[in-house]
Amino acid sequence: MSISVQMLTKSYGVQKALDGVSFDVNKGEIVGLLGPNGAGKTTTMKIVSGFMQQFDGEAFVNGLSVREDPLGLKRSLGYLPEHNPLYLDMYVKEYLHFVGTIYKLTDIGQKVQSIVDRTGLQKEQHKQIKALSKGYRQRVGLAQALIHDPSVLILDEPTSGLDPNQLVEIRQLIRDIGTEKTVIFSSHIMQEVQALCDRVIILNSGKIVADDKIDILEHQINSVREIIVQLDQPISTWKLHNLKKQESLSGGRYRLLFKKANRDPRVEIFDYVVQNNVRLLEMHERKSNIEDVFQKLTRS
């Protein structure tokens, strides 16, 4: 078990940020930690990474207690916080060399160059950090989290500020990292979570409201079948088996909701359209995604 969190509870004055949060993460898992603002994501990450000591409950990283051995666990953990703290007056390679000396790395020059190449900082490596765009500063933060080759990586909004091309590259990097390391990352970008994670943990008001594989969560909330149909002529009333609701959309399109059953409604829709002498221009099924799951579980 790479990470074990047991009954974490943390309050800021009268506000309870975490309320009995427990979960485990195995080696090789990429787990998305999701939740609306104020749900407790960043607090959880700060505790697991050893940067917050005042809390109730227990947290372990590679068997090391975050209370009893915070320095020991940081040797095997990389952390990119939400607000990426960098020394802006330092140059990229100078800063990474400085971080390497903190970890007492050998062959620092070689390791700095390796992580520069891996995170796509080659063209920016001789610039001052304050001269970088937000996206490249984010890459520098990711590089410092990886330079000591940690077995556990904690990433708080790691793709913030990246352009679409950079997003593809960093996604691939995180996927590659996930084959050999344990990764927990938070994001408000649901497409990011869908692309990277098999499993998500969703927090709301300091409590875990879901912890499972994405496809299982999507299936659980997908209690109806939603079919979108477009016709060349209108049909006022649909008389179909298991139809719960019909809704007219723009452009001759209809939204049809069916009770879940063994019978596939698309076959009946096709036959019904033919019987009414109407041409079918489009038909597709809309299935629930992780964004639907998130909204259903965190909506007040």
C-alpha positions in Angstrom: 0.0 0.0 0.0 1.6 3.3 -1.1 -0.8 5.6 0.7 -3.1 4.9 3.6 -5.4 7.6 5.0 -7.4 6.8 8.2 -10.2 9.0 9.6 -8.6 12.3 8.7 -10.3 15.2 10.4 -9.3 18.8 10.2 -11.0 22.0 11.2 -10.2 25.7 10.6 -11.9 27.4 13.5 -15.6 26.4 13.3 -15.3 25.1 9.8 -14.6 21.4 9.4 -12.5 21.0 6.2 -12.2 17.2 6.6 -14.6 14.9 8.4 -13.4 11.3 8.9 -11.8 10.8 5.4 -10.3 7.3 4.8 -8.9 5.8 1.7 -6.0 3.7 0.4 -4.0 4.0 -2.9 -1.9 1.2 -4.3 1.3 1.4 -6.3 0.8 2.1 -10.0 -2.6 3.8 -9.5 -3.5 7.2 -10.9 -6.3 8.5 -8.6 -8.2 11.7 -9.2 -9.1 13.7 -6.1 -12.2 15.7 -7.0 -14.6 18.1 -5.3 -15.9 21.6 -5.5 -14.0 24.5 -4.0 -13.8 24.1 -0.2 -14.4 20.3 -0.3 -11.1 19.5 1.4 -8.9 18.4 -1.5 -5.9 20.7 -0.9 -6.1 20.0 2.9 -5.9 16.3 2.2 -2.9 16.7 -0.1 -1.1 18.9 2.4 -1.6 16.3 5.2 -0.5 13.4 3.0 2.6 15.2 1.8 3.6 16.1 5.4 3.2 19.8 5.1 0.4 20.0 7.7 0.9 18.5 11.1 -2.2 19.6 13.1 -5.0 17.2 12.3 -6.8 14.2 13.8 -6.5 10.7 12.3 -3.6 9.0 10.6 -1.8 9.1 7.2 1.0 6.9 6.0 3.1 7.0 2.8 5.1 3.9 2.0 4.5 2.8 5.6 5.9 6.0 7.1 3.7 8.1 9.4 3.3 11.7 8.2 3.3 12.6 11.9 6.3 10.7 13.1 8.6 10.8 10.1 7.6 13.7 7.8 11.2 14.2 6.5 11.6 10.5 5.8 8.4 10.3 3.7 9.3 13.4 1.8 12.4 11.6 0.4 10.0 9.2 -1.5 7.3 11.8 -2.3 7.1 14.5 -4.9 4.6 17.4 -4.3 3.3 20.1 -6.7 1.0 22.4 -4.6 -1.9 24.3 -6.1 -0.1 27.7 -5.8 3.3 26.7 -7.3 6.0 28.3 -5.1 9.1 29.1 -7.2 12.1 31.3 -6.7 11.4 33.7 -9.6 14.8 35.3 -9.7 16.5 32.0 -10.2 17.2 30.4 -13.6 15.4 27.1 -14.5 18.5 24.9 -14.3 19.9 26.8 -11.4 16.6 26.2 -9.5 16.4 22.5 -10.3 20.1 22.1 -9.2 19.2 23.9 -6.0 16.3 21.4 -5.4 18.7 18.5 -6.2 21.1 19.7 -3.5 18.3 19.8 -0.9 17.6 16.1 -1.7 21.4 15.4 -1.6 21.4 13.9 -5.0 24.5 12.6 -6.7 25.2 13.3 -10.4 23.0 16.4 -10.0 23.9 17.9 -13.4 22.9 14.7 -15.2 19.6 14.4 -13.3 18.7 18.1 -13.8 19.2 17.7 -17.6 17.2 14.5 -17.6 14.3 16.0 -15.9 14.5 19.2 -18.1 14.2 16.9 -21.1 11.4 14.8 -19.6 9.2 17.8 -18.8 9.8 19.7 -22.1 11.8 22.6 -20.6 14.7 22.4 -23.1 14.0 25.7 -24.8 13.4 27.5 -21.4 16.2 26.0 -19.3 18.5 29.0 -19.4 15.7 31.6 -18.7 14.8 33.2 -15.3 11.7 31.7 -13.9 10.0 35.1 -13.8 10.3 35.3 -17.6 8.3 32.1 -18.1 4.7 31.8 -19.0 2.3 30.3 -16.4 2.4 27.0 -18.3 6.2 26.7 -18.3 6.3 27.7 -14.6 3.9 24.8 -14.0 6.4 22.5 -15.8 9.2 23.7 -13.6 7.0 22.9 -10.6 6.4 19.4 -12.0 10.2 19.0 -12.7 11.1 19.8 -9.0 8.5 17.3 -7.8 10.1 14.6 -10.0 13.8 15.3 -9.8 14.5 13.0 -6.9 12.6 10.1 -8.6 9.9 9.7 -5.9 7.7 6.6 -5.7 4.6 8.7 -4.8 3.5 11.9 -6.6 1.0 14.4 -5.3 -0.2 16.9 -7.9 -2.6 19.7 -7.0 -4.0 21.2 -10.3 -0.9 20.1 -12.3 -2.2 21.3 -15.7 -3.3 24.7 -14.6 -2.3 27.3 -17.2 -1.2 24.9 -19.9 -2.2 25.4 -23.5 -3.8 22.5 -25.5 -0.5 21.2 -26.9 1.2 21.3 -23.5 -1.8 19.5 -22.0 -1.3 16.6 -24.3 2.4 16.4 -23.4 1.8 16.6 -19.6 -1.0 14.1 -19.8 1.3 11.6 -21.5 4.0 12.3 -18.9 1.6 11.7 -16.0 0.4 8.5 -17.7 4.0 7.3 -18.1 4.7 8.2 -14.4 1.6 6.3 -13.4 3.0 3.0 -14.7 5.8 3.0 -12.2 4.6 5.4 -9.4 1.6 6.2 -7.3 -0.1 9.4 -8.4 -2.8 11.4 -6.7 -3.9 14.6 -8.5 -6.7 17.1 -8.2 -8.3 18.9 -11.1 -11.4 20.9 -12.0 -11.1 19.8 -15.6 -13.3 16.7 -16.0 -11.8 15.8 -19.4 -8.5 15.6 -17.7 -9.8 13.2 -15.1 -11.5 11.1 -17.7 -8.3 10.9 -19.8 -5.9 10.0 -16.9 -7.7 8.2 -14.1 -9.4 4.8 -13.7 -10.4 5.6 -10.2 -11.7 8.8 -8.6 -12.3 9.9 -5.0 -14.9 12.7 -4.8 -15.1 14.9 -1.7 -18.0 17.1 -0.7 -18.1 19.2 2.5 -15.1 17.4 3.9 -16.5 13.9 3.4 -16.0 11.2 0.7 -19.2 10.8 -1.3 -17.7 8.4 -3.9 -14.6 6.2 -4.3 -14.6 3.9 -7.3 -13.6 3.3 -10.9 -15.0 5.9 -13.3 -16.9 3.4 -15.4 -18.6 1.9 -12.3 -19.7 5.4 -11.0 -21.0 6.4 -14.5 -23.0 3.2 -14.6 -24.5 3.7 -11.2 -26.0 7.1 -12.0 -27.0 6.1 -15.5 -30.5 5.0 -14.5 -32.2 5.9 -17.8 -31.2 5.6 -21.5 -31.0 9.0 -23.2 -31.4 8.9 -27.0 -31.0 12.0 -29.2 -32.9 11.8 -32.5 -33.1 14.3 -35.5 -35.8 14.0 -38.1 -36.6 15.9 -41.3 -40.2 16.4 -40.2 -41.7 16.7 -36.7 -43.5 14.0 -34.8 -45.8 15.4 -32.1 -46.1 12.3 -30.0 -43.8 9.3 -29.6 -45.6 6.1 -28.7 -42.8 3.8 -27.6 -42.3 1.1 -24.9 -40.6 2.2 -21.7 -40.5 5.9 -22.8 -40.4 8.1 -19.7 -40.1 11.5 -21.2 -39.8 13.3 -24.6 -38.4 16.7 -25.2 -38.3 18.8 -28.4 -35.0 20.4 -29.1 -33.9 22.8 -31.9 -33.3 21.8 -35.5 -35.9 18.9 -35.6 -34.1 17.1 -32.7 -35.7 15.2 -29.9 -34.4 14.0 -26.5 -36.1 10.7 -25.5 -35.6 9.2 -22.1 -36.3 5.5 -21.6 -36.5 3.2 -18.5 -33.6 0.8 -18.5 -34.7 -2.5 -20.0 -33.3 -5.5 -22.0 -35.1 -4.1 -25.1 -32.9 -1.7 -27.1 -35.1 1.4 -27.8 -33.1 2.4 -30.9 -34.7 -0.5 -32.9 -38.2 0.6 -32.0 -37.3 4.3 -32.7 -36.2 3.4 -36.2 -39.3 1.3 -36.9 -41.6 4.0 -35.5 -40.0 6.7 -37.7 -40.4 4.6 -40.8 -44.0 3.9 -40.0 -44.6 7.7 -39.8 -43.0 8.3 -43.2 -40.3 10.5 -41.7 -36.6 10.4 -42.5 -34.2 9.8 -39.7 -31.2 12.1 -40.0 -29.4 11.3 -36.7 -29.7 9.0 -33.7 -27.2 8.6 -30.9 -27.2 7.6 -27.3 -25.8 10.0 -24.7 -24.2 8.2 -21.8 -23.4 9.7 -18.4 -19.8 10.8 -17.9 -17.7 11.8 -14.9 -19.0 15.3 -15.1 -22.5 14.1 -14.6 -21.4 12.0 -11.6 -19.6 15.0 -10.1 -22.6 17.3 -10.4 -25.0 14.8 -9.0 -22.9 14.0 -6.0 -21.7 17.5 -5.1 -24.8 19.6 -6.0 -26.2 21.3 -2.9 
